[in-house]
Structures are given as C-alpha cells and as structure tokens.
C-alpha cells in the first residue's frame, strides 16, 4: 500500500524515535563508568570505582534497603486488597459496582502531588508520625489498581464454568481455589505484583509527602537538587534502570505470549499508573 | 493431572465443606467478605484525606503557624483568579500551553512510529519495538529527567555534537525549551500505545479500497486513516496532557527561572499554606475534567 519512499521514511523515523527514547538511558549508563568527577562529554577515562563507592555509601545503602522494604510491603498490601476487590467486582453484580473501579483508579488518575498532600495533611491531623508505614500506605493506594486490573483482566478471560465444574465434581471452596482458581490467576498475580513493586520502587512524589526516611528515589532527588555526589547518583541511576527493567520484562513474559493485545493491556496498566508520578 | 478431591477426607474437609456451603447459600455474605476490606481501607484512608484536602481549599491558613483556620471563604480562589495580580493566572496559562505543546509534539513523534509498528513491522520486529518503547517508560522517571540535564548541559553530549558540526553552543539547559523536550520525552510512550492500538484496528481493506478508488497515499491518510485513528490520538493526549499539568519534578530539575508551573507552586506552598496549595491544585483537576468531557465526545474512551 505504502510507496517505497513512504516505507523508507517511516523506517528512518521509527529508528530515530526509538533512539531518542533510549539515548538518555545509554548516556547515564556510560556516565556511570566515567572516571572523572566532572560530567563532561566526551568521557575521557573509564572506571568501576564509583560502583564500589556507591556500594559502601551508608546513606545509599539505607535508602536502597528502605525502598526494597517499602516496595515489598506495599506490593503485599496491594496483592491482598486488589485481588479481593477483583473477585468481588468480577463475580457479583451490586449497587455501586462501577464506582469501585473508579475509586481504585483515583490515586493514579489524579496527580501524585494531590494524593501526597492529602495523605500528608491527614497524617499530621491524626498525629501520625511519618514512618515506613506511612509510605507503605501512600504507595499501596496506587499499587492496588495495578493488581486489581491484572486480576480482573485474567478473570474475564477464564470461564466461570470451570469453577462450577469443580464444585459439581465434589470439591469444596478451598479445593476449588487451590486446584482451579489459583493456577488460573497465579501468573496474573505475579505480573501485577512485579509491576506494583516497580512502581513503588520508582515513586517520588507521594513518597516526598509521606516518607519518614529517604527511599532511593528521594536519595537521588536530594543529591540532584544539591548537585552532590553525582558519580554515585550515576551508578545508582544505572542500577535502578536495570532493577526496574527486569521485573517489567518478566511480567511482560508472564502476561503475554507475544501477541499484541496482551502487551497493550500491560501498557494500559502502565499508562494509568504513570499518572501518579 | 488428576485430583481426587474426595480423598482428602476428614474433619477438616467436613468443616471446609460446611463453610463453602454457607457461602454458597449466602452469596451476599461472600461479596461483603471480599469487598468490605479493600473498599473500607480505601475510603477510610484515601477518600477521606482527599475530601478533607478539597474542603481545606475553602479554608484559610494562618500566616504564622501554617495551621488551617476553619472559616469558609473563597479567598484562595480570589487570589488565584485575580486580574489585578495575574501571577497565578499566568502560571496556569503557561502550564496549559506547555501541556498542549508537549501533546502535539508527542502526537507527531508517535504517529509514524505507531504506524510502522502496526502495519509494516514483522511479528518479531513488532515485539521488539514494544519492548523498546515500553522499557524506558518503566525505567526510573527521575533518572530519565536527570539524564537530560547532563545531555543538555554546557559541557554535555549535545553541545559536543553541535560544536563538532561547527555550530555554536546551544543554551537549552534550564529553560522552558528544556522543559518541553523533557516532558515530550518522558510521556512519549503513553502516546505511542493508544495510537498503535487504533491503527491496528483499522482493517487493511479500508486502505486498499481507498487506493483502488484512486486515492494516493496522502489522500488515504487524510480521508480514511486519520479520522479512524484520531480517537486514539485523543486517548494518548489524555495522558500527555494530564501528566504535564500535575508535574513539578521536571520544572524543578530542568526548568529555569521562568519555568514555574502549577505543580511547582502547589509543592512549594503545601507546607506553608496548605489551603492555597489545595485550591491551586483544583485548577488542573478542573482542566482535566473539561478535557475528559471533550475526549469522551471524540470517542477517546473506546480507543483506550
């Protein structure tokens, strides 16, 4: 359909735009190995030195550890609440059913700063000190929807007659869950959990308002604002890119067999979730 | 795998069967057990705080203690919509302008890429392109912004290339131009995906029919492809537009002295003058409500 010229033009355009998308990631990756303290281009010498400096930096370690704990806890909360809500909405028809989806969507449909301010003022009004638990609550608000969406999508694709058949064959509720429902939804849970973790691990705005300590993104932001320790920031940035990319890649493999609608769905979840940033 | 469910006999199974039966007879009970914990947690913590925040935009903050004073007034909104001192109106206008510029830029960048992915790429290439477009979206947002500050800096790669071509230094760092580039960059994947989905849904036979009827590429694009794909573009624009409206990290890290956006003011005032911050935060919400209403009429929600 397209003329040869159009095709060539489109190909060039695609390559250029993809290069544009990856350029900043590559630049940070290269700067992580920069021998000089000063960031100037071209890079004149290479070193692994900053990796060991970053690894031995107490603040960076504390931030990484806090981020991991927050991510795991928020993901745990999201898995429980999101799955329960998904089953309720999928299995039943009830008054206000549509509003439930909307309610879960709100934290990512509104700018993160609004969620952050709202929680922050509620915590200070209630006299709650900002600790790791306040960040977990903050992160869980937007992680729930990721799990919820993944599980609802999976339940829609499974046939309810499987459950009925299991019951007809004499299985009780627990057995049906263990042998029928669980195998059907487990990969959706892993995928949703990984995405939720990646979101939490990377979140800046809500964290700023709810965190008692510095998570990794807050550590990066503080150093960027003061222009300090940029070589360490480069290394951490590079590692963070790798750490967030891996779970997303795995969750892609779990939810899609390479066909485009599944990938698009993962992307749609991503799209909604980015609202919070 | 054969599972003999009845073989797991015993008192435990009896009890489980009784519980299952009880829930089976009273499905409403099961619904409540599933629904109440998540909804109660959400309403109790999130919705309540949000409601309180919106209410506080009609209150005032004490200038000395920064405590909220519970006296109802429209004072915060009067400050924002004041024509005597249009500071905040200007900031709001600048935010909307940047958001619009970013949206148009992303649409122009994304459309040919999405078309290539949907119509020209082989299956393998398409999966690869998906990964290439999606992964930057998930890698740290902060890191991607930070990277641009190094790229655009005086001694960064951009000026090195420009100088190599014999041109003078660019001075993009810490300007509104930098903000435009970075916003367009970070939200670009959100525009690619809905457009891709929309193009993929257009049957190839439509384009063939148009060609058979004598239309050249340009005409087919204008009269067939674009009208069918436009809802997808609008769907993508919801993300690019709203994400820009609420952001304050990008202006803080790559913007200059005249790059203050709504989000910057809200973040800056949230500690000292919560009532005002809350009031100003309603502006992007209102703008998005209008935008979503328009998008809905243009059919963007079916394209999501």
Boltz contact constraints between the chains, C-beta under 6 A:
constraints:
  - contact:
      token1: [A, 1]
      token2: [B, 207]
      max_distance: 6.0
  - contact:
      token1: [A, 6]
      token2: [B, 217]
      max_distance: 6.0
  - contact:
      token1: [A, 10]
      token2: [B, 112]
      max_distance: 6.0
  - contact:
      token1: [A, 10]
      token2: [B, 116]
      max_distance: 6.0
  - contact:
      token1: [A, 13]
      token2: [B, 112]
      max_distance: 6.0
  - contact:
      token1: [A, 14]
      token2: [B, 113]
      max_distance: 6.0
  - contact:
      token1: [A, 14]
      token2: [B, 116]
      max_distance: 6.0
  - contact:
      token1: [A, 17]
      token2: [B, 109]
      max_distance: 6.0
  - contact:
      token1: [A, 17]
      token2: [B, 113]
      max_distance: 6.0
  - contact:
      token1: [A, 18]
      token2: [B, 132]
      max_distance: 6.0
  - contact:
      token1: [A, 21]
      token2: [B, 136]
      max_distance: 6.0
  - contact:
      token1: [A, 24]
      token2: [B, 144]
      max_distance: 6.0
  - contact:
      token1: [A, 24]
      token2: [B, 147]
      max_distance: 6.0
  - contact:
      token1: [A, 24]
      token2: [B, 148]
      max_distance: 6.0
  - contact:
      token1: [A, 27]
      token2: [B, 147]
      max_distance: 6.0
  - contact:
      token1: [A, 27]
      token2: [B, 151]
      max_distance: 6.0
  - contact:
      token1: [A, 28]
      token2: [B, 147]
      max_distance: 6.0
  - contact:
      token1: [A, 39]
      token2: [B, 150]
      max_distance: 6.0
  - contact:
      token1: [A, 40]
      token2: [B, 155]
      max_distance: 6.0
  - contact:
      token1: [A, 41]
      token2: [B, 156]
      max_distance: 6.0
  - contact:
      token1: [A, 41]
      token2: [B, 157]
      max_distance: 6.0
  - contact:
      token1: [A, 41]
      token2: [B, 160]
      max_distance: 6.0
  - contact:
      token1: [A, 81]
      token2: [B, 38]
      max_distance: 6.0
  - contact:
      token1: [A, 84]
      token2: [B, 34]
      max_distance: 6.0
  - contact:
      token1: [A, 84]
      token2: [B, 38]
      max_distance: 6.0
  - contact:
      token1: [A, 85]
      token2: [B, 38]
      max_distance: 6.0
  - contact:
      token1: [A, 87]
      token2: [B, 34]
      max_distance: 6.0
  - contact:
      token1: [A, 88]
      token2: [B, 31]
      max_distance: 6.0
  - contact:
      token1: [A, 88]
      token2: [B, 34]
      max_distance: 6.0
  - contact:
      token1: [A, 88]
      token2: [B, 35]
      max_distance: 6.0
  - contact:
      token1: [A, 92]
      token2: [B, 31]
      max_distance: 6.0
  - contact:
      token1: [A, 103]
      token2: [B, 42]
      max_distance: 6.0
  - contact:
      token1: [A, 111]
      token2: [B, 246]
      max_distance: 6.0
  - contact:
      token1: [A, 113]
      token2: [B, 263]
      max_distance: 6.0
  - contact:
      token1: [A, 113]
      token2: [B, 266]
      max_distance: 6.0
  - contact:
      token1: [A, 113]
      token2: [B, 267]
      max_distance: 6.0
  - contact:
      token1: [A, 114]
      token2: [B, 281]
      max_distance: 6.0
  - contact:
      token1: [A, 117]
      token2: [B, 53]
      max_distance: 6.0
  - contact:
      token1: [A, 117]
      token2: [B, 270]
      max_distance: 6.0
  - contact:
      token1: [A, 118]
      token2: [B, 49]
      max_distance: 6.0
  - contact:
      token1: [A, 118]
      token2: [B, 50]
      max_distance: 6.0
  - contact:
      token1: [A, 118]
      token2: [B, 53]
      max_distance: 6.0
  - contact:
      token1: [A, 119]
      token2: [B, 49]
      max_distance: 6.0
  - contact:
      token1: [A, 121]
      token2: [B, 274]
      max_distance: 6.0
  - contact:
      token1: [A, 122]
      token2: [B, 49]
      max_distance: 6.0
  - contact:
      token1: [A, 141]
      token2: [B, 46]
      max_distance: 6.0
  - contact:
      token1: [A, 170]
      token2: [B, 5]
      max_distance: 6.0
  - contact:
      token1: [A, 170]
      token2: [B, 6]
      max_distance: 6.0
  - contact:
      token1: [A, 171]
      token2: [B, 5]
      max_distance: 6.0
  - contact:
      token1: [A, 172]
      token2: [B, 16]
      max_distance: 6.0
  - contact:
      token1: [A, 172]
      token2: [B, 17]
      max_distance: 6.0
  - contact:
      token1: [A, 172]
      token2: [B, 20]
      max_distance: 6.0
  - contact:
      token1: [A, 173]
      token2: [B, 20]
      max_distance: 6.0
  - contact:
      token1: [A, 174]
      token2: [B, 16]
      max_distance: 6.0
  - contact:
      token1: [A, 175]
      token2: [B, 5]
      max_distance: 6.0
  - contact:
      token1: [A, 179]
      token2: [B, 3]
      max_distance: 6.0
  - contact:
      token1: [A, 198]
      token2: [B, 138]
      max_distance: 6.0
  - contact:
      token1: [A, 202]
      token2: [B, 140]
      max_distance: 6.0
  - contact:
      token1: [A, 204]
      token2: [B, 142]
      max_distance: 6.0
  - contact:
      token1: [A, 217]
      token2: [B, 142]
      max_distance: 6.0
  - contact:
      token1: [A, 220]
      token2: [B, 142]
      max_distance: 6.0
  - contact:
      token1: [A, 224]
      token2: [B, 146]
      max_distance: 6.0
  - contact:
      token1: [A, 237]
      token2: [B, 143]
      max_distance: 6.0
  - contact:
      token1: [A, 240]
      token2: [B, 140]
      max_distance: 6.0
  - contact:
      token1: [A, 240]
      token2: [B, 143]
      max_distance: 6.0
  - contact:
      token1: [A, 241]
      token2: [B, 139]
      max_distance: 6.0
  - contact:
      token1: [A, 244]
      token2: [B, 138]
      max_distance: 6.0
  - contact:
      token1: [A, 244]
      token2: [B, 139]
      max_distance: 6.0
  - contact:
      token1: [A, 244]
      token2: [B, 140]
      max_distance: 6.0
  - contact:
      token1: [A, 245]
      token2: [B, 135]
      max_distance: 6.0
  - contact:
      token1: [A, 245]
      token2: [B, 139]
      max_distance: 6.0
  - contact:
      token1: [A, 248]
      token2: [B, 138]
      max_distance: 6.0
  - contact:
      token1: [A, 258]
      token2: [B, 127]
      max_distance: 6.0
  - contact:
      token1: [A, 263]
      token2: [B, 130]
      max_distance: 6.0
  - contact:
      token1: [A, 264]
      token2: [B, 197]
      max_distance: 6.0
  - contact:
      token1: [A, 267]
      token2: [B, 134]
      max_distance: 6.0
  - contact:
      token1: [A, 267]
      token2: [B, 193]
      max_distance: 6.0
  - contact:
      token1: [A, 270]
      token2: [B, 137]
      max_distance: 6.0
  - contact:
      token1: [A, 271]
      token2: [B, 190]
      max_distance: 6.0
  - contact:
      token1: [A, 271]
      token2: [B, 239]
      max_distance: 6.0
  - contact:
      token1: [A, 277]
      token2: [B, 141]
      max_distance: 6.0
